Amino acid sequence: MKSIKKKSFVIILLVSFWLGYMGLSLVQTIYSSLLIREKVEESKNRQIEFILESTKDYLYSENEDLVKQQMNKAVSLQFIDLFCFRKAEENTEKVISEYTKKEGDKACQYFKDYQVRDTQKFLKYSNVVIRVIQIDKYTLFVAYGSDLISYLKWEHKENIVPFIKDVIIITLFVAVLIFLILKDFLTIEQLLKKGDRNSLSEIKAKSKEAQALIDSTSTLDSINSQQKESISILQNTVGEALTNEIKAHTPSLTTIPCVVVRIDLNGYTQIFLEKKEEHIVTVLNEYFAVTNDIIKRYHGEIYQIIGDEVIFIFKNLDLTKNRLLTKNVIDSATQEVEQSDKQLRALFCVKAIFEWSRELDNKIYRQYGHRFLLKSSISHGQLRFVKLNTGYAFAGVPLIESVRLLGSVSDKNENTLIAKTEVFQAFSSILSGPTEKFSTLKGFDDDVKVYEIKEFLSMASYFSKNIEPHNFEHVRGRLRFLEYFRSREDIFQSLDLIDKYFKENYYNPVFYLIQSLKKSNVTIPEPEISLKLMQVLSDHFAIIKSKDMEYSFLPSLVLIVKDLVHKNLWSEKWEELIRNYLLSSNPRVVSNAIEVFEFYNDNISTLKNNLKSWQQENRILAVYLLAKLKRSLNATDVNELNKLLFSEKPLFKASALYVIEELLRFYFEKDPVVYKTNDYLQTLKGNVNKIEPNENEILIKRLQRVKSLMKSIEENLLGLSSTEIKIS
């Protein structure tokens, strides 16, 4: 069903008043005029008859000039609208004088259409009143219009200008009055459309109704903020694993294939008894903050935090959307990675946590004299999402098995992971000397063979071991695990290798390293990584600038800044470096540099001069427009976006659709009220529906994505679906 465009309340009131006022005035005028119409016509007929009586004398005396003068006088007094004065001569009719208001018409020709029945009285027809005088060889026709419009014009000819003045004055007065009354409401509307909730409390309302609306809106906004904060606390307390299932309305007893990971701090009880609580809380907060970042980096979800123990799970991902390197891997390797994705993410997540905990262990041992060592277990299987009287929970063998595995760790002097051999034997190449043993798990009948893992293969060793110069078809398969190396050490080693290959003028391996870094979304400040990436981009600026056309993956190295550099680490040096990349001759490098600059800077107007030479490059125009419209929705930029959208070039259309998709997602996540009420966003959504896909595959896919997003958001707003809005 096509939605009706909403009008401003001020416009509705003003138009309603104006139409009502004009309509009632017109009806009243017509009604009053109809009541006195016959009397007015009788009076007018007497006035015309009076003039005609004196005219008869002139006709008898054949004084044609005076007859014409009398008729012109009657016209000037607006007694008659037309006349015809003619004379019969030898079987012909000679027109002496005639007049009609319509230029080019002949009055005497007009009177031929009417049959003269009586020369002694006025003859009334449907739209005209005629009076005819015949004296000897002279015939005089006079007439005036008797239709309603002509009558109203004659009756109110002197009142038209004052009436128009009155309408204008009253309209202006009512418009000002309505505006003054509704000014507060209009201000509230504009602030809500812009999402500027903070300014609501600063409005000084003129009316108590507006003040009541301001107070209620501010109160609701405050309550909403408090509820969001409470929900966030509850989600963090309950755990993301359960929260996501509740949001998705997962039915009770649904089976979920997953990997369960437990990580426990060795000697926690002893530390808790010996050290101050403040010390324990400080250490655990630092530990949980980094652990949470690493778990999210691998798309894991925390289930529970019990004291020092963290339980988290890895569910299936849609690998068609999230696959990076695997899209280029040979079929057998792709299948292996996809089938084992949960296990691999769990394994590498534990690896990353262990690597980071070593640094924490060294720091704590130096400062406080005790160790910080972890033990972990991984179990693979199926959990059931169950609804209990007290809430929701997971139940299943992996939760029990992970507890039993954790209890079978024999060496607590090192970080240790334990897992069933059958699950991880296929990945032994990335493990560094795992110890294999049999373990008895309480409650399980048979002994199981397990791996006790203390060391993992480093990213640099794995890459160097599997890279084969000049044979990249086989390299793709051998590097199938590369995308899982996402720890701090892994990232740093990847940047080291990129630095090394640049110095050796050997660029093909850099492709794989860049692809793996794209998944390393760092959400906490990592100064070492930031400095290393800055050094790589600075030292090899000339190479990237000169080789970016030959090696199409090099521009992506600029965009990785967003994934690896936390906003707290952005500096003037970083800004200066990115501005240098804005001067590149490659549009991909420039657009990526704009994205990075926009991500860290609120003020992007300084980029305008850099983009003057790129007015015909759709990628750069789109990225720059998106950056500006995220900061402020305004008519100028929206018009520019619409020009792109309705361009004849398919790629320009596709770029505009990309901007609209990102804008809709951005404003929906930022403030659903702005998404629902902002006129510019509503216009853009309407324009999307006007686009007809052609044979261009990119345009077709982009249009499908935008429409799919719009549908998902509307369902979410209507409460039909609470699925998280994410379309990659």
ZIPEGI-V321492 format. One record per helix or strand of 3 or more residues. SS is the DSSP state (H for helix, E for strand). FROM is the first residue (numbers start at 0). TO is the last residue. If there is no record, write none. Layout:
BEGIN
ss->[SS:SS]
from->[FROM:FROM]
to->[TO:TO]
END
This chain:
BEGIN
ss->[H:H:E:E:H:E:E:H:H:H:H:H:E:H:H:E:E:H:H:H:H:E:E:H:E:H:E:E:H:H:H:H:H:H:H:H:H:H:H:H:H:H:H:H:H:H:H]
from->[8:63:81:91:106:127:137:147:159:196:207:239:253:267:276:300:308:318:324:330:340:373:390:396:415:420:434:447:458:471:481:487:507:526:540:555:560:566:571:586:604:617:634:649:671:678:696]
to->[59:75:88:99:110:134:144:154:193:201:237:246:264:273:296:305:314:321:327:338:367:387:394:406:419:429:438:452:465:477:483:502:516:538:546:558:563:568:580:599:613:630:644:669:676:687:717]
END
